[in-house]
Amino acid sequence: MTLLLAIYFAGCAAPPSENHSYESSNERLPLQGALATVRAVRGQAQFERNPGGEQGSIVVGMSFPEGTLFTTDAGSQLDLFLGPHSGMLRLTGSSQVFLKTLRDSKIEEKPVVETVIELRKGRVLGNVKRLPPPSRYKILVTPGYFASFDSRYDISDFGRISILEGTGQIYYGEQKQDLKAGQTYDPATVKMH
């Protein structure tokens, strides 16, 4: 089962299909690499650059490029600032996230970002600012991926997605469902709560 969740606010000028591509293209936008900066650490968190590379404990103020694996211990929390548009990402305790892509630049003088986060274990919360087209922001989870363009969200590694602010649509197979603030999609039951 493939899952695609697109988030957008009702105030957008056009439906997301006219502003952003939800295609599962692996083609990268021509952007420069950006850095994820540690804003807060509660408990213990570790990093590993380009799996198999440099490893260590994380402290506030450190910055990391794409290709970094982040892990939090039980009961810990890690807050990463991904940039002015990609916003904040919080890893809860016993979580593991791979920052697959983090790029930020300008195309025709407009800011454009590409962020791809692989949630390997645990749970993340995030706050994404309004992303101008053709920006991309994805969180890869077990059943597919979550795409955001302006939302606050809560996602678990098995694909349970809650939208705290914003509206969106979920696509799985040939079916589509709307998702609104306050609703949760649970892939175990393929139902909205």
C-alpha positions in Angstrom: 0.0 0.0 0.0 1.4 3.4 -1.0 0.4 6.5 1.1 0.7 10.1 0.1 -0.5 12.8 2.4 -0.5 16.4 1.1 -1.1 19.2 3.6 -2.2 22.7 2.6 -4.2 25.5 4.2 -7.5 26.6 2.7 -5.9 30.0 2.1 -3.7 28.7 -0.7 -4.3 30.4 -4.0 -4.8 27.1 -5.8 -5.3 23.4 -4.9 -2.0 21.7 -4.1 -2.0 19.8 -7.4 -1.5 23.1 -9.2 1.2 24.4 -6.8 3.3 21.3 -6.0 4.1 17.9 -7.5 3.2 14.9 -5.4 4.9 12.5 -7.8 7.2 10.1 -6.1 10.1 11.4 -8.3 13.6 10.9 -6.9 14.8 13.7 -9.1 16.5 16.4 -7.0 15.8 20.1 -7.4 19.0 22.1 -8.3 19.5 23.5 -4.8 22.4 24.1 -2.4 22.9 22.0 0.7 21.5 23.4 3.9 22.2 22.6 7.6 20.0 21.3 10.4 20.8 23.2 13.6 20.3 21.7 17.1 18.0 24.0 19.1 17.4 21.8 22.1 18.4 18.5 23.6 16.6 16.9 26.6 18.3 13.7 27.7 20.7 12.0 25.3 20.9 12.1 21.5 23.5 10.9 19.1 24.5 11.5 15.5 26.2 9.5 12.7 27.3 11.3 9.6 26.8 9.4 6.3 26.2 6.0 8.1 29.5 4.6 9.0 31.2 8.0 9.4 31.8 10.3 12.3 29.6 9.6 15.4 29.0 11.4 18.7 26.7 13.0 21.2 24.6 15.9 20.2 24.8 19.3 22.0 22.8 22.5 21.4 24.3 24.7 18.6 25.7 21.8 16.5 24.8 21.8 12.7 24.5 18.8 10.5 24.2 18.4 6.7 22.0 15.9 4.8 23.1 12.4 5.2 23.1 12.5 9.0 21.4 9.9 11.2 19.9 11.1 14.5 19.0 8.9 17.4 17.4 9.7 20.7 17.5 7.7 23.9 14.4 6.6 25.8 12.8 9.6 27.5 14.9 12.1 25.5 14.0 14.7 23.0 15.8 16.5 20.2 14.7 19.7 18.4 16.2 20.5 15.0 15.8 23.7 13.1 15.7 22.8 9.4 15.6 26.4 8.0 13.1 29.2 7.7 10.7 27.3 5.5 11.2 23.7 6.6 10.8 24.8 10.2 11.3 22.7 13.3 11.5 18.9 13.7 11.2 17.3 17.1 12.3 13.7 17.7 10.7 12.1 20.7 12.3 9.4 22.9 13.6 6.2 21.3 13.4 7.7 17.8 15.7 7.4 14.8 15.6 9.8 11.8 17.8 9.9 8.7 18.1 13.4 7.1 18.1 12.1 3.5 17.8 15.5 1.8 18.1 19.1 3.1 18.5 21.7 0.4 17.7 25.4 0.3 18.3 28.0 -2.4 16.5 30.4 -4.8 15.1 29.8 -8.2 14.2 32.9 -10.1 14.7 34.9 -6.9 12.1 32.8 -5.0 13.1 30.6 -2.0 12.8 26.9 -2.7 13.5 24.0 -0.4 13.7 20.3 -0.7 13.6 18.3 2.5 13.3 14.5 2.7 13.3 12.9 6.2 13.2 9.1 6.7 11.5 8.2 10.0 13.1 4.8 10.8 11.9 4.4 14.4 9.7 6.3 16.9 7.8 9.5 16.5 8.4 13.1 15.2 6.5 16.3 15.4 7.0 19.2 13.0 6.1 22.7 12.0 6.5 23.5 8.4 6.2 27.1 7.1 4.4 27.8 3.8 6.6 26.4 1.1 6.6 28.1 -2.3 6.4 25.9 -5.4 8.3 23.8 -6.5 9.5 23.1 -3.0 9.2 19.6 -1.5 8.9 18.4 2.1 8.5 14.7 2.7 8.6 12.4 5.7 9.1 8.7 4.6 7.2 6.2 6.8 6.5 2.5 6.5 3.4 2.7 4.2 4.6 5.5 2.0 5.3 9.2 2.7 3.8 12.4 4.1 4.1 15.6 2.1 3.7 19.0 3.8 3.5 22.5 2.5 2.2 24.4 5.5 1.3 22.4 8.6 1.9 21.2 12.1 2.0 17.4 12.3 2.7 14.4 14.5 3.9 11.2 12.8 4.8 7.7 14.1 7.1 5.2 12.3 4.2 2.9 11.4 2.5 5.7 9.4 0.0 7.1 11.9 -0.3 10.8 11.0 -2.1 13.5 13.0 -2.6 17.0 11.6 -2.6 19.6 14.3 -3.1 22.6 11.9 -3.9 22.7 8.2 -5.9 20.5 5.9 -4.8 17.8 3.5 -5.6 14.7 1.5 -4.4 11.1 1.8 -3.9 9.0 -1.3 -3.6 5.2 -0.9 -4.0 2.9 -3.9 -6.6 4.4 -6.1 -8.5 6.0 -3.2 -8.3 9.6 -1.8 -9.5 11.0 1.6 -9.5 14.6 2.9 -7.7 15.2 6.2 -8.4 18.2 8.4 -6.8 19.7 11.5 -7.6 17.6 14.4 -7.9 14.4 12.4 -5.6 11.3 12.5 -5.0 8.8 9.7 -4.2 5.3 11.0 -2.8 2.9 8.3 -3.6 -0.1 10.6 -7.3 0.5 10.2 -7.1 2.7 7.0 -9.5 5.0 8.8 -9.7 8.6 9.9 -10.2 9.5 13.6 
